[in-house]
């Protein structure tokens, strides 16, 4: 059985985590598989959008606790293993936002701890109604510090802190209200709704989406004046694209654009 399935259709790469018996936990094998695919997709100019989903009854239940327990058996109590694990996980998460292609999480069942972090890290997310989201490591004595990084950059500070310190789950309506997901849909519409969003993104000018995604995350780290200065430079670059010139001309001529990319 392949732990991570990939299916490409019409410019959309669909990655499906396929370890349902472990609730698609981010095991060492799963982390490596995700990293490998994201590295490959980054260089694949035929891919214009990415969907990330999970098999079985859950999207992702976070790290593999059995592997983490085994890692404790080392002479140093697991210090080196845990440092390496969380470094590899952080690298994989950051790879998602460094991809030129937008990544959409297709979420169902539960997304907890590092699984919730994965949802928060993706550029967009569509969830089935009734999906539960949590950073509930505190319930077993492990504060979700690394999931906190992505979560606190998605939802308001006090809501994030409450989730982190109480370990309580929120459901799709609350997740949408807070901004953790883009929308909630009936379970039987999850795949089609996510695909529709991916197809819409994939239909746009690839070069514009690529430069725009990079700029989106970069400007968020700057103060307002620096952000405007940086974004202005990006707009200049974008305006000089041949296909942008064609897109503007097509709009004025009331015809479809003839893009080369």
C-alpha positions as CSV (number, residue, x, y, z in Angstrom):
1,X,0.0,0.0,0.0
2,X,1.3,3.5,-0.9
3,X,1.3,5.7,2.1
4,X,0.9,8.8,-0.1
5,X,-1.1,8.6,-3.3
6,X,-0.7,11.2,-6.1
7,X,-3.1,11.7,-9.0
8,X,-2.7,14.6,-11.5
9,X,-5.6,15.8,-13.5
10,X,-5.9,19.0,-15.6
11,X,-3.1,20.8,-13.8
12,X,-4.2,19.8,-10.3
13,X,-2.1,17.4,-8.3
14,X,-4.1,15.5,-5.7
15,X,-2.1,14.1,-2.8
16,X,-4.0,11.6,-0.6
17,X,-2.5,10.5,2.8
18,X,-3.2,6.8,2.8
19,X,-2.6,5.4,6.3
20,X,-6.2,5.1,7.5
21,X,-5.4,2.6,10.2
22,X,-3.3,5.2,11.9
23,X,-5.6,8.1,11.1
24,X,-3.0,9.4,8.6
25,X,-0.6,10.2,11.4
26,X,2.5,12.2,10.5
27,X,4.8,9.3,11.0
28,X,8.5,9.4,9.8
29,X,7.4,7.6,6.6
30,X,4.5,10.0,6.0
31,X,6.6,13.1,6.6
32,X,9.2,11.8,4.2
33,X,6.6,11.0,1.6
34,X,5.0,14.5,1.9
35,X,8.4,16.2,1.7
36,X,9.3,14.2,-1.4
37,X,6.1,15.1,-3.2
38,X,6.3,18.8,-2.3
39,X,9.9,18.9,-3.5
40,X,8.8,17.3,-6.8
41,X,5.7,19.5,-7.3
42,X,7.8,22.6,-6.7
43,X,9.7,21.8,-9.9
44,X,6.7,20.5,-11.9
45,X,5.5,23.3,-14.1
46,X,2.5,21.3,-15.3
47,X,1.0,21.5,-11.8
48,X,-1.0,24.7,-11.1
49,X,-2.8,23.7,-7.8
50,X,-2.6,21.0,-5.2
51,X,-5.2,19.2,-3.1
52,X,-4.2,17.4,0.1
53,X,-6.6,14.9,1.6
54,X,-6.7,11.8,3.8
55,X,-8.1,8.3,3.5
56,X,-10.5,6.7,6.0
57,X,-12.4,8.4,8.8
58,X,-9.9,11.2,9.5
59,X,-7.8,13.8,7.7
60,X,-4.9,13.6,10.0
61,X,-4.5,12.9,13.8
62,X,-1.1,14.5,14.2
63,X,2.2,12.9,15.0
64,X,2.6,9.1,15.5
65,X,2.6,8.7,19.3
66,X,3.9,5.2,19.1
67,X,7.0,6.3,17.2
68,X,7.5,9.2,19.6
69,X,7.3,6.8,22.5
70,X,9.9,4.5,20.9
71,X,12.1,7.5,20.3
72,X,12.3,8.1,24.1
73,X,14.2,4.9,24.5
74,X,17.5,6.5,23.3
75,X,20.3,7.2,25.8
76,X,19.5,10.9,25.8
77,X,15.8,10.2,26.5
78,X,14.9,11.0,22.9
79,X,16.2,14.6,22.8
80,X,18.0,14.2,19.5
81,X,15.2,12.2,18.0
82,X,12.5,14.7,19.0
83,X,14.6,17.7,17.7
84,X,15.1,16.0,14.4
85,X,11.4,15.0,14.2
86,X,10.1,18.5,14.8
87,X,12.7,20.0,12.5
88,X,11.6,17.7,9.7
89,X,8.0,18.5,10.3
90,X,8.6,22.2,10.3
91,X,10.6,21.9,7.0
92,X,7.7,20.0,5.5
93,X,5.1,22.6,6.7
94,X,7.2,25.5,5.4
95,X,7.6,23.7,2.0
96,X,3.8,24.0,1.5
97,X,3.9,27.8,1.7
98,X,7.1,27.9,-0.4
99,X,5.5,26.0,-3.2
100,X,4.6,28.3,-6.2
101,X,1.3,26.4,-6.5
102,X,-1.6,27.1,-4.0
103,X,-2.3,24.1,-1.7
104,X,-5.9,23.3,-0.6
105,X,-6.6,21.0,2.3
106,X,-9.6,18.7,1.8
107,X,-10.6,18.0,5.4
108,X,-12.9,15.5,7.0
109,X,-13.3,13.6,10.3
110,X,-10.7,15.1,12.6
111,X,-7.6,17.3,12.2
112,X,-5.9,17.4,15.5
113,X,-2.5,18.6,16.8
114,X,0.0,18.5,13.8
115,X,-3.0,17.5,11.7
116,X,-4.6,20.8,12.6
117,X,-1.3,22.5,11.9
118,X,-1.3,21.0,8.5
119,X,-4.7,22.5,7.8
120,X,-3.6,25.9,9.1
121,X,-0.4,25.7,6.9
122,X,-2.2,25.0,3.7
123,X,-3.1,28.1,1.6
124,X,-6.8,27.3,1.7
125,X,-9.0,24.6,3.2
126,X,-12.4,23.1,2.6
127,X,-14.0,20.9,5.2
128,X,-16.9,18.5,5.5
129,X,-19.5,19.6,8.0
130,X,-19.0,18.0,11.4
131,X,-15.2,17.9,11.1
132,X,-13.4,18.5,14.4
133,X,-10.3,20.6,14.7
134,X,-8.1,20.7,17.8
135,X,-4.6,21.3,19.2
136,X,-5.2,19.1,22.2
137,X,-1.8,17.8,23.1
138,X,-2.2,19.6,26.4
139,X,-4.7,16.8,27.3
140,X,-1.8,14.4,27.5
141,X,0.7,16.9,28.9
142,X,2.3,18.0,25.7
143,X,1.6,21.6,24.7
144,X,1.1,21.9,20.9
145,X,3.9,24.5,20.5
146,X,4.7,23.8,16.9
147,X,1.1,23.6,15.7
148,X,0.7,26.9,17.6
149,X,2.9,28.6,15.0
150,X,0.5,27.9,12.1
151,X,-2.7,28.2,14.2
152,X,-1.9,31.6,15.6
153,X,-1.2,32.9,12.1
154,X,-4.7,31.8,11.0
155,X,-7.1,32.7,13.8
156,X,-7.4,35.4,16.4
157,X,-4.9,35.3,19.3
158,X,-7.3,34.6,22.2
159,X,-9.2,31.9,20.3
160,X,-5.9,30.2,19.5
161,X,-4.7,30.4,23.1
162,X,-8.0,29.0,24.3
163,X,-7.7,26.0,22.0
164,X,-4.1,25.4,23.0
165,X,-4.7,25.6,26.8
166,X,-8.1,23.8,27.0
167,X,-7.5,21.0,24.4
168,X,-11.1,21.5,23.2
169,X,-12.2,20.8,19.7
170,X,-14.0,23.2,17.4
171,X,-16.2,22.2,14.6
172,X,-16.5,23.4,11.0
173,X,-18.8,26.4,11.6
174,X,-16.5,27.8,14.2
175,X,-13.4,27.0,12.2
176,X,-14.9,28.9,9.2
177,X,-15.9,31.9,11.4
178,X,-12.4,32.1,12.9
179,X,-10.7,31.7,9.5
180,X,-9.1,28.3,9.9
181,X,-11.0,27.0,6.9
182,X,-12.5,28.8,3.9
183,X,-15.8,27.0,4.0
184,X,-17.7,24.0,5.3
185,X,-19.8,21.8,2.9
186,X,-21.9,18.7,3.2
187,X,-19.7,15.6,3.4
188,X,-21.0,14.3,0.0
189,X,-19.9,17.6,-1.6
190,X,-16.5,17.8,-0.1
191,X,-14.5,16.3,-3.0
192,X,-16.4,18.2,-5.7
193,X,-16.3,21.6,-3.8
194,X,-12.5,21.2,-3.2
195,X,-11.9,20.3,-6.8
196,X,-14.0,23.2,-8.0
197,X,-11.8,25.6,-6.0
198,X,-8.6,23.9,-7.2
199,X,-9.8,24.1,-10.8
200,X,-10.6,27.8,-10.5
201,X,-7.2,28.6,-9.1
202,X,-5.6,26.4,-11.8
203,X,-7.4,28.3,-14.5
204,X,-5.6,31.6,-13.6
205,X,-2.3,32.8,-15.1
206,X,0.3,30.6,-13.5
207,X,3.0,33.2,-13.4
208,X,0.7,35.7,-11.6
209,X,-0.4,33.2,-9.0
210,X,3.2,32.2,-8.4
211,X,4.5,35.7,-7.9
212,X,1.3,36.5,-5.9
213,X,1.6,33.6,-3.5
214,X,5.2,34.5,-2.7
215,X,4.3,38.1,-2.2
216,X,1.3,37.2,0.0
217,X,3.5,35.5,2.7
218,X,6.4,37.9,2.3
219,X,4.4,41.0,2.9
220,X,2.8,39.6,6.1
221,X,6.2,39.7,7.8
222,X,6.7,43.4,7.1
223,X,5.3,46.6,8.5
224,X,2.7,48.4,6.5
225,X,5.1,50.9,4.8
226,X,7.6,48.1,3.9
227,X,4.7,45.9,2.7
228,X,3.4,48.5,0.3
229,X,6.9,49.2,-1.0
230,X,7.6,45.5,-1.5
231,X,4.1,44.8,-3.0
232,X,4.6,47.8,-5.4
233,X,7.8,46.2,-6.7
234,X,5.9,42.9,-7.2
235,X,3.2,44.7,-9.1
236,X,5.8,46.3,-11.4
237,X,7.3,42.8,-12.1
238,X,3.8,41.4,-12.8
239,X,2.8,44.2,-15.1
240,X,5.8,43.5,-17.3
241,X,4.8,39.9,-17.9
242,X,3.8,39.3,-21.6
243,X,0.7,37.3,-20.5
244,X,-0.4,40.1,-18.1
245,X,-0.3,42.5,-21.1
246,X,-2.4,40.0,-23.1
247,X,-4.8,39.6,-20.2
248,X,-5.5,43.3,-20.0
249,X,-5.9,43.6,-23.7
250,X,-8.3,40.6,-23.8
251,X,-10.3,42.2,-21.0
252,X,-10.6,45.5,-22.9
253,X,-11.4,43.6,-26.1
254,X,-14.0,41.5,-24.3
255,X,-12.4,38.2,-25.4
256,X,-10.7,35.3,-23.7
257,X,-6.9,35.8,-23.1
258,X,-4.4,33.9,-25.2
259,X,-1.9,33.1,-22.5
260,X,1.3,31.3,-23.2
261,X,1.7,29.9,-19.7
